[in-house]
Amino acid sequence: MIVKLRFPLWFSLFLSFLLLVACAGLQTMEPSGPGSPSSQKVQLVSPKKTSPNSLTYYPFLLAQLKLREGKMDEAIKHLKDAISKDKKQPSLHVELATLYVHKGLLDDAAEECKKALLYDPNTLTAHLMLGGIYSSLKNNQLAIESYQKAIQIAPEHRESYLYLSSLYADVKEYEKAIDLMKRFLKMEPNSVMGFYSLGRIYAEMKAYDQAKEYLLKALAIDPTLISVLMDLGIVYELQNEQEKATEVYQKVLTLDPDNKRARNRLGQIFIRKKKLDDALSQFREMQKADSEDLNIRTKIGLIYLEQGKLDQAILEFNFILAANPKDDRVRYYLGAAHVEKGALDQALLEFKKIPPESNLFADARRSIVLILRKQNKTKEAIQTMEEAIKTKPKEANLYLILADLFEKENQLPKALTVLQKGLDQNRDSVDLLFQLGALYDKMGEFEKMVTQMKEVLRLEPDHADAMNYLGYSYADRGVHLDEALKLVQKAMTLKPNMGYITDSLGWVYFKLGQYEKASVELEKANQLTPDDPVITEHLADSYFNLHRIEKAIELYEKALKLDPKPDQIERLKSKIKEGKEKRQ
């Protein structure tokens, strides 16, 4: 599993935060102002430059009274009355904006803030509130400008640095975000939030060493902060420091035994380390706390499936489907469990229940085809795929499955027709183009194969399989060897540990007469893919040309036992005979 550490807009400023923009001192690691507006107490501040005899004072007091009674609409009405009597007082516009925020009327709130700034451009609370509003409306640029103005007006207002830094990080202007946080830390040298924020910014930049440095600094101040510990654990995971990540998550669980995130991450680590019983233990603990969480049951079911405990896996999946019959992912897992158990007819029933609108429709049809072929029901398999294509004519994968089915039945012209129809519906499908190229090669249409592979590379320049196919084909025919070498070498950089690509590189060297280089690469390929008869034969050929006859014969004989194709069988027998004659 890939763990992606997302840098959220921690200070995205929910409605309740907007009511607190003038408050000083962030005290927690959590985003400012989480929760609903109703959970926050709204208080109005007496208008500035107002005396008890002022025309605005009485409606303002009425607004305050109505607010205490929870009558927001009436409070707004009285504030509007106050403003009508003194439109140029910024504080009244800010107070009205505050109430609009509470009502979720962000556009109206923004207009009131603008009115306040019209009469006093240095109204700090208006700039801060506008920053929060724009942030909530996903207008990051205007939010940034608002916080910039707030800092210009009040350089000592520390929270502005936090909010602005967060926004810069959100738009990936990391250097600006870092600069602001470091300026903040000069004012607050022992700020947990400052160190935490810097750590998260560096994590988003994939500068994991710096991320760890600042997260650890935050924990040095307060080692019990769960948010910081969780992020540190994720950074450790990203650096493949699984043991350290495990220690961190276990510490989280000592502080908070019910922390689902920590247990989940710990369970995932155990899965990656093949410690399935330990993973199961974590998910079982999560299940105790929340027996209704179907995602947890899914993970438990998958572990049982991986362990070969098929009846238990099936039980879990059936339980989930009883609660949520439309969970196609779990239904697919259930079908897979039945396949593993040998209950193919039951598996078919489950796979057939996955509807066309599901993302797993094509995968389910592929599974159906595999089962039907195993049952020697090729005609039914073909019919299944033809019906699926009629249902979803734009689904490229369905054409690939049907074409592959025809190929395996050696009905190459029909496979060709299917792929061409697929491309009529999906003109830029690199998968269909690649498969068509491979089919042309199988049909002896070398130039057409080349054309198709080049078209794949035009559409997707880093398509490693197309590079490899083209490079190997050139090498196998002894043509364009320099180009073949470049293609395969680039494919190797994209997929460095693929046996068949490493084999291609070795085969190019072989065709270039560089047998020592060839043997080095082919040995690697044989280690990566030890059961491939072609790769084994290639390695044997390199040994033969290096006059290592005994080793070559040994590998030719091994290749014969690896289920080679009929044409390869005769070739291998001939090479074994030649080797034995040469040995004598």
PAFIDO-192168 format. One record per residue (C-alpha): x, y, z. Coordinates in steps of 0.25 Angstrom, whole numbers, plus 2048, in hexadecimal, padded with zeros to 3 digits. Example, Ala and Ser with C-alpha at 12.3 -4.5 7.8 and 13.67 -1.06 7.14 Angstrom:
PAFIDO-192168
8317EE81F/8377FC81D/
This chain:
PAFIDO-192168
800800800/80480E7FD/803817807/801825803/80383080D/7FA83B809/7FC84980E/7EE84E811/7EA85D813/7EA85B822/7E5869824/7DB869819/7D3870823/7C586A825/7BA873829/7BD873838/7CB877835/7C788382E/7C188883B/7CE887842/7D888D838/7DC898842/7DF88E84D/7EE88D851/7F6880854/7F387384D/7F3869859/7F185B852/7F6853846/7E8853840/7E385C835/7DE86983A/7CF86983C/7CA85B839/7BC85883B/7AF85E838/7AC86D83A/7A186A844/7AB86484D/7B287184F/7AD87D857/7AB88984F/7AE897856/7AC8A5851/7B68AF855/7B18BE857/7B38C684B/7BF8CF84B/7BD8DE84C/7AF8DC851/7A98E385E/79D8DE866/7958E985F/7998E5851/78E8E1847/7958D4845/7978D0853/7888CC856/7878C3849/7948BD84C/7908B985A/7838B3855/78C8AB84B/7948A6857/7888A385F/78289B854/78F894851/78F88F860/78188A85E/786882852/77E88A848/78888C83D/77F892833/77989C83C/7888A0840/78B8A2832/77F8AB830/7838B483B/7918B5837/78D8B9829/7858C4830/7918C8837/7998C982A/78E8D1823/7908DC82E/79F8DC82D/7A48D5820/7B38D9822/7B58D282E/7BE8C682A/7BC8BE837/7AD8BD834/7B08B7827/7B98AD82D/7AF8A9837/7A58A782C/7AF89F824/7B1896830/7A2893831/7A1890822/7AD886824/7A587F82F/79987E825/7A287981A/7A0885812/7AF88780E/7AC890802/7A489980A/7AF899815/7BA89C80B/7B28A8806/7B18AE814/7C08AC816/7C28B480A/7B98BF80F/7C18BF81C/7CE8C1814/7C88CB80B/7C68D4817/7D38CF81E/7DD8C8816/7E58C4822/7DA8BC829/7E28B082D/7D68A7830/7D08AA822/7DC8A581B/7DD899824/7CF895822/7D0897813/7DC88E813/7D488381A/7C8885810/7D0885804/7D7878809/7C987280C/7C58757FE/7D286F7F8/7D687D7F3/7E587B7F7/7EA8877F0/7E18917F7/7E388A804/7F288C803/7F089A7FF/7E789D80C/7F1896815/7FD89E80F/7F58AB812/7F38A6820/8028A4822/8058B281C/7FB8B8826/7FF8B0832/80C8A9830/80B8A483F/7FE89C83C/80488F83C/7F8886838/7F988D82A/806887827/80087982A/7F487B821/7FC881816/807877817/7FC86C816/7F687280A/804873803/806865806/7F8862800/7FC8687F3/80A8617F3/81286E7F5/81A867800/826870801/81C87C805/81587380F/82286F815/82787D816/81A88281D/81B876827/82987982A/82588882C/81A883835/82487A83D/82D886840/82188D847/81D87F84D/82A87784F/82386C857/81786B84F/81285D84D/809861841/81586883A/81D85C83B/812853837/80E85C82B/81C85C826/81D84D827/81084B81F/815855814/82284D813/81A840812/812845807/81F849800/82483B802/82F84180A/82D836814/83A83881C/83684781F/828842821/82D83982C/836843832/82A84D835/820843839/82A83E843/82C84C848/81D84D84A/81D840852/82984585A/820850860/814847861/81683885F/807834860/80283C854/7FB83184C/7FA83983F/80983B83F/80C82D842/802828837/80983182D/81782C832/81281E830/80E820822/81B82781E/82381B824/81A81281B/81D81A80F/82C819812/82A80A814/82D80B822/823801826/8287FD834/82880C838/81A80E833/81680283A/81C808847/815815845/80780F842/80880684F/80C813857/7FF819851/7F780D856/7FD80E864/7F881D864/7EB81A85D/7E780B85D/7DB80E854/7E3815849/7DD80F83C/7E8816833/7F381083B/7EE80283B/7EB80382D/7F9807829/7FF7FD832/7F67F282C/7FB7F781E/8097F6822/8077E8827/8017E481A/80C7E9812/8167E181B/80D7D5819/80A7D5828/7FB7D1825/7F87CD833/7FD7DA839/7F57E282F/7E97DA832/7EA7DD841/7EB7EC83E/7DE7EB835/7D77E283F/7DA7ED84A/7D47F8841/7C87EF83E/7C57EE84D/7C47FD84E/7BC7FE841/7B57F183E/7AD7F8833/7B97FD82B/7B87F581E/7C67F9819/7CC7F2825/7C57E6822/7CA7E7814/7D87E7818/7D67DB821/7D07D4816/7DB7D780D/7E57D2817/7DD7C5819/7DE7C480A/7ED7C6809/7EE7BB814/7E67B180D/7DB7B1818/7D17B180D/7C57AE815/7C77B981F/7CA7C3813/7BD7BF80C/7B67C1819/7BB7CF81B/7B87D380D/7AA7CE80D/7A87D581A/7AC7E2813/7A37E0807/7977DD810/7997EB816/79D7F1808/7997E97FC/79E7F37F3/7AD7F27F7/7B37ED7EA/7C17ED7EF/7BD7E37FB/7B57DB7F1/7C17D97E8/7C97D57F4/7BE7CB7F7/7BF7C57E9/7CE7C47EA/7CC7BC7F8/7C37B37F1/7CD7B17E6/7D87AE7F0/7CF7A47F6/7CC79D7E9/7BD7A17E9/7BD7A67DB/7AE7A77D9/7AC7AF7E5/7B77B87E1/7B17BA7D3/7A47BE7DA/7AB7C97E2/7B37CE7D7/7A67CF7CE/7A07D87D9/7AA7E37D7/7A27ED7CE/7A77F47C2/7A88027C9/7B27FC7D3/7C17FF7D1/7C37F07D3/7BA7EC7C8/7C67E97BE/7CE7E17C9/7C17D97CC/7BF7D57BE/7CE7D17BD/7CC7C87C9/7C07C27C3/7C77BF7B6/7D37B97BE/7C97B07C5/7C17AC7B8/7CE7A97B1/7D27A07BD/7C57997BB/7C77977AC/7BB7A17A9/7C37A979F/7B67AC797/7AF7B17A3/7BB7BA7A7/7BB7C0799/7AC7C379A/7AE7C97A8/7B87D37A3/7B07D6796/7A47DA79F/7AD7E27A8/7B27EA79D/7A47ED798/7A17F27A6/7AD7FA7A7/7B37FD799/7BC80879E/7C37FF7A8/7D17FC7A2/7D47F17AC/7C97E87A7/7CE7E8799/7DC7E479E/7D67D87A6/7CE7D3799/7DA7D5790/7E37CD79A/7D87C379A/7D87C178B/7E77C178B/7E87B6795/7DF7AE78C/7E87B2780/7DD7B9779/7E67C5776/7DE7CC76B/7D27CC775/7DB7D277F/7E07DC775/7D17E0772/7CE7E2781/7DA7EB783/7D77F4777/7C97F577C/7CE7F9789/7D7804783/7CB80977C/7C480C789/7D1810790/7DB816786/7E681A790/7E680D799/7F480A79A/7F07FC7A0/7E97F9793/7F47FE78A/7FE7F6792/7F67E9791/7F37EC782/8027ED780/8057E0787/7FB7D977F/8007DE772/80E7D9777/8077CB779/8017CC76B/80F7CE765/80B7DD762/8187E3767/8177F1760/8097F2765/80E7EE773/8197F9772/80E80376E/80580077A/810800784/81580E77F/807813780/80680E78F/813816792/80E82278B/802822794/80A81E7A0/81982079F/81C8197AC/81580C7A8/8208027AD/8197F67A7/8187FC799/82680079A/82A7F279E/8227EB794/8277F3788/8367F278D/8357E378F/82E7E1782/8397E977B/8447E1782/83D7D477F/83D7D7770/84B7DD771/8477EB76C/8487F9771/8517F477D/856801781/847806782/8437F9789/84E7FC794/84980A796/83A805797/83D7FA7A1/8478027AA/83C80D7AB/8328027AE/83B7FD7B9/83C80A7C0/82D80A7C1/82B7FC7C5/8397F87CB/8357EB7D1/82D7E47C6/8327D77C2/82D7D87B4/8337E67B1/8417E27B7/8407D67AE/83E7DF7A2/84A7E77A6/8527DA7A7/84D7D6799/8517E3792/85F7E1798/85F7D3793/85B7D8785/8667E2785/8707D7788/8737DC796/8717CF79D/8777D27AA/86E7DE7AC/8627D57A7/8657CA7B1/8657D47BD/8587DA7B9/8527CC7B6/8567C77C3/84F7D27CA/8437CF7C1/8437C17C5/8447C47D3/8387CD7D2/8307C47CA/8357B67CC/82A7AE7C6/8297B47B8/82E7AB7AD/8327B67A3/83B7BD7AE/8417B07B2/8447AD7A3/84A7BB7A1/8547B97AD/8587AC7A8/85B7B279A/8647BC7A0/86B7B17A8/86D7A979B/8737B5794/87C7B77A0/8807A879E/87A7A47AB/8747987A5/87078F7B1/86979B7B7/86279E7AA/85D78F7A9/8587907B7/85079C7B5/84A7977A7/84678A7AE/8407937B9/83879B7AF/83278E7A9/82C78C7B7/8267997B8/81A7977AE/82079E7A2/8177A0795/81879578A/82279D781/82B79F78D/82B790791/83178C783/83B798784/840794792/84178578E/84A78A782/85379378B/854788796/85977E78B/863789785/86878B793/86B77D796/87277B788/87A78778B/87E782799/883775793/
